[in-house]
Amino acid sequence: MPSLSAAFGPRAHIIPLVARLALAALFIIAGVLKIGHADDLASVVSNFSLGLPGPLVAFIAVALPPFEVLLGIYLGGGWFLPLTSAMATVLILAFIGALASVVARGITAPCGCFGPADSAPATWATVARDVIFVAPAAYLAWWSRAAARLTEEP
């Protein structure tokens, strides 16, 4: 059975550890800053003019912050890493899509990514920041699956 070190080099766990902890901090901070501000988050999502029905906007506003916190905790703990890293990747890609849509349509709306204090209008720089965030998430999704395959070999 090949070891992770043999397959990925002597520092096999350093890069995934840094990616995992950085993403954990990102999601925990973003979620905590939004908890208790569902009305503000609903307003931000509505201002994106994505055509989402009101009940879905309300659900996102209530569910997203604790989901982000839980996702961050699971990433930080390394639990269910193939699943949690894939979820992080998909969530960040959804944020990128929504923000790019807002900017491309010329809508002046805050990102709201880090709670109500994050009131600056979304710009292409905001989209680029999220593209940077998706890189470690996608890497971690790939790495966790590769590591799982290596450890499952007989």
C-alpha positions in Angstrom: 0.0 0.0 0.0 1.6 3.3 -1.0 1.8 5.9 1.7 0.6 9.5 1.3 4.2 10.6 1.8 5.4 8.4 -1.1 2.6 9.6 -3.3 2.6 13.3 -2.4 6.1 13.9 -1.1 7.5 14.4 2.4 5.3 17.3 3.3 2.1 15.5 2.1 -0.1 17.0 4.8 1.2 20.6 5.0 -0.6 22.2 2.0 -3.9 20.5 2.7 -3.7 21.4 6.3 -3.1 25.1 5.5 -5.9 25.0 2.9 -8.3 23.3 5.3 -7.5 25.7 8.2 -7.7 28.8 6.0 -11.1 27.7 4.6 -12.3 26.8 8.1 -11.4 30.3 9.3 -13.0 31.9 6.3 -16.3 30.1 6.6 -16.5 30.5 10.4 -15.8 34.2 10.3 -18.2 34.8 7.5 -20.9 32.8 9.1 -20.5 34.3 12.6 -20.5 37.9 11.2 -23.9 37.1 9.5 -25.6 35.3 12.4 -28.4 37.4 13.8 -28.6 39.5 10.7 -31.0 37.6 8.6 -32.9 40.7 7.5 -29.7 42.3 6.3 -28.7 39.2 4.4 -32.1 38.8 2.9 -31.9 42.4 1.7 -28.5 41.7 0.2 -29.7 38.6 -1.6 -32.8 40.4 -2.9 -30.7 43.3 -4.1 -28.8 40.8 -6.3 -32.0 40.6 -8.4 -31.4 36.9 -9.2 -35.1 36.2 -9.5 -35.3 34.0 -6.4 -38.7 33.7 -4.7 -39.1 35.4 -1.4 -39.3 32.1 0.7 -36.1 30.9 -0.8 -34.4 34.3 -0.1 -35.7 34.0 3.5 -34.4 30.4 3.8 -30.9 31.4 2.5 -30.8 34.4 4.9 -31.6 32.2 7.9 -29.8 29.0 6.9 -26.6 30.2 5.2 -24.8 31.7 8.3 -25.1 28.6 10.5 -24.3 26.4 7.5 -21.1 28.4 6.9 -20.1 28.0 10.6 -20.7 24.3 10.6 -18.9 23.9 7.3 -16.0 25.7 8.8 -16.0 23.6 11.9 -16.1 20.4 9.8 -13.3 21.6 7.5 -11.2 22.7 10.5 -11.6 19.3 12.1 -10.9 17.5 8.9 -14.2 15.6 9.2 -15.8 14.1 6.0 -13.2 16.0 4.1 -14.1 14.8 0.6 -17.7 15.9 1.2 -17.0 19.2 3.1 -14.3 20.4 0.7 -16.6 19.7 -2.3 -19.4 21.6 -0.5 -17.1 24.5 0.1 -16.1 24.5 -3.5 -19.7 24.5 -4.8 -20.7 27.2 -2.3 -17.8 29.5 -3.3 -18.6 28.9 -7.0 -22.2 29.8 -6.3 -21.0 33.0 -4.6 -18.8 33.7 -7.6 -21.7 33.2 -10.0 -24.0 35.5 -8.0 -21.4 38.2 -7.6 -20.3 38.1 -11.2 -23.9 38.4 -12.3 -24.4 41.4 -10.1 -21.3 43.2 -11.4 -21.9 42.3 -15.0 -25.4 43.7 -14.9 -24.2 46.9 -13.3 -26.1 46.4 -10.1 -24.7 48.4 -7.2 -25.2 46.0 -4.3 -23.0 45.1 -1.4 -21.5 41.7 -1.3 -22.6 41.0 2.3 -20.0 38.2 2.4 -18.8 39.2 5.9 -22.0 40.5 7.5 -23.8 43.8 7.5 -20.5 45.8 8.0 -19.4 44.5 4.5 -21.4 47.3 2.7 -19.0 48.2 -0.1 -20.5 47.5 -3.5 -19.5 44.2 -5.2 -16.9 44.7 -7.9 -14.8 42.5 -10.1 -12.2 42.7 -7.3 -14.8 41.0 -5.1 -15.3 38.3 -7.7 -11.5 37.9 -8.1 -11.2 37.5 -4.3 -13.7 34.7 -4.4 -11.9 33.0 -7.3 -8.8 33.0 -5.1 -10.9 31.4 -2.3 -12.1 28.6 -4.6 -8.6 27.5 -5.4 -7.8 26.0 -2.0 -11.3 24.5 -1.8 -10.9 22.8 -5.2 -7.4 21.6 -4.3 -8.6 20.2 -1.0 -11.5 18.4 -2.7 -9.1 16.8 -5.1 -6.5 16.0 -2.5 -9.0 14.5 0.0 -10.3 12.1 -2.7 -6.8 11.2 -3.8 -5.8 10.6 -0.2 -8.9 8.5 0.4 -8.2 6.3 -2.6 -4.6 5.7 -1.4 -5.7 4.7 2.1 -8.4 2.3 0.7 -6.0 0.3 -1.4 -5.4 -3.3 -0.1 
